[in-house]
Amino acid sequence: MSADGNLKFGSISHPPAISHKKRAERTCALCELPLRGQPPVLLKSGESVHVDCYFRMQKHPRSGRTN
């Protein structure tokens, strides 16, 4: 800014252009399909799965534990 209050555009440094990186599309940990369209179920492991895949996991548990 000069003494008379006018901006001097040649002296203003411009920040570099912000590039928007495309985020990697999230996929279901069970079926590997994209998690678009419906809210996913977040597992304790931090992975996300489709609601249908979650119920399929409940019917056929991966571990050999019994309740």
N, C-alpha and C positions, 0 to 999 in steps of 0.2 A: 504494500500500500504506500502510496506517495504521501507527501506532507499535505496535499490538498484533499485527501480522502479518496482519491480515485485508485482503483485497482490497476496494477501493472501486470497484465496477463503473461508477459514474457518472463517475469521473475517467479511466477508460481510454478512449483514443481508438481507434476501430476503423478499420482500413484500408478503403478503398473496395472494394466487391465486385469480384472479378476476373471480367471478362467473357471468355469463351473465344471468340475469333474463329474462325470456320470457315475453314480453310485452303482456298485455291483448289485445286481438283482438278487434279492433274498430267495432262497429255495428251501423246500421242505427237507428236513434231515432224514426223513424216511423214504419218500418217493422221488426226491430230487426235482420235483416240478416247482415252478415259481409260486410264491405265496401271494399272488394277486387276488383281489376280489373279496376275500373274506378275512376277518381277523384271525391270525394264527394263534395256536396254543404255545405258550412259552414253557419249556420244560426246565426242571431244576438244573440241568446241565448247561443251560443257556441257549440251547438250540430251539428253533421254532418248527412246528409241524402243522399241517392242516388239521382241522377238527376231525374230519373223517379218519385221517391217519392216526390221530390220537386214540380214537375209540377202537380202531383196529389193533393198536398196541395193547389196549386194555384187555381185549379178548384173547390175544396171543402174546403174552409177555415174553420178552427176550431172555430174561434170566430164569433159572430153574427154581426160583424161590416160590414157596407156597405161603399163603397167609394163614 
